[in-house]
Amino acid sequence: MKSEQDELAFRALTRKITQARGLACDSYKDRCLRRRISVRMRARGVHTFADYGRLLEEDALEYDLLLDALTINVTKFFRNVETWRALAPWIEGLWKARRGEVRAWSAGCASGEEPYTMAVALAETARRLGQPALLGRARVDATDIDRASLERTRAPAYPEAAFTEMPAELVHRYFTPEPPRRPVPELQRIVRVLKHDLTSEPAPAAPYDLIVCRNVVIYFDRPMQERLFTLFADTLAPGGLLLLGKVETLFGPARDRFRLEEPRERIYQKATPA
Ligand SMILES: C[S@@+](CC[C@H](N)C(=O)[O-])C[C@H]1O[C@@H](n2cnc3c(N)ncnc32)[C@H](O)[C@@H]1O
């Protein structure tokens, strides 16, 4: 049971974090915030939210560690590889319709494995269609709120563990041979890294043909999830694709603007006007 005092101290702490670092805590699920903050409290041997708030005032580094913990940036190349297999023909459709000029957004890109997976998927499409020279027309915007993740996406170099789901053939084709592996320049050229807060900012560009937002909305409360789904619907071009995480489901008013094309893989297509 949460005491009223504990609840007040928790609210005061999340307000302090929002004011100091701009993270809109009130858009995140409470239990998620509590769990993450408790991890840092245990790490520092602090037992109450009030004491932890005081600690934050004295220790700027702890703020950085807390934000890292709150923004949970677990990721992998080709995470749920079957999803990327299911997405491939859809990407091919977009590629043909846009003659390579596919505009894609990885929203909540963590350390870059997801946007580079998208870049590989586009490069593979170009290769299969015998149009590798057109890859330079494509663009993948990689955005996140987390400073450390963005730095890693900007200087991409990955340990072997990041590739366990990625087909070996693709690793060899698109990354340097030795770990830490770097993406080939053709991929780096099409990925643009931007700081962006999904809870408060408009889309970084529009329209997009493909939005991949996986394992991000799960941390937000329902009103924020609905708001984001509407933002994605507004931001996608007609016929554009939205890919969510395996356990994420589109709901709210935006639901009527999409068709669920691949239910298991959470691939949605924005309806085209009649
Ligand atoms: C679990 S990771 C998901 C990474 C990747 N999309 C994937 O599925 O492998 C969640 C990411 O969402 C980012 N994130 C959390 N809150 C955010 C916000 N308000 N705006 C943008 N990104 C946010 C985190 O920093 C983190 O990198």
The ligand as a Gaussian input file, in Angstrom:
#p B3LYP/6-31G(d) Opt

LIG

0 1
 C       13.274000       0.217000     -25.037000
 S       13.950000       1.474000     -26.064000
 C       13.356000       0.976000     -27.649000
 C       14.423000       1.061000     -28.712000
 C       13.991000       0.568000     -30.095000
 N       12.858000       1.322000     -30.592000
 C       13.687000      -0.908000     -30.086000
 O       12.533000      -1.305000     -30.074000
 O       14.631000      -1.708000     -30.070000
 C       12.940000       2.894000     -25.649000
 C       13.527000       4.201000     -26.182000
 O       12.534000       5.224000     -26.071000
 C       13.190000       6.418000     -25.745000
 N       12.247000       7.370000     -25.154000
 C       11.663000       7.325000     -23.916000
 N       10.908000       8.434000     -23.719000
 C       11.022000       9.170000     -24.879000
 C       10.467000      10.403000     -25.292000
 N        9.671000      11.113000     -24.482000
 N       10.781000      10.873000     -26.522000
 C       11.601000      10.168000     -27.348000
 N       12.159000       8.988000     -27.008000
 C       11.866000       8.495000     -25.783000
 C       14.251000       5.953000     -24.754000
 O       15.264000       6.927000     -24.578000
 C       14.736000       4.660000     -25.379000
 O       15.841000       4.875000     -26.218000

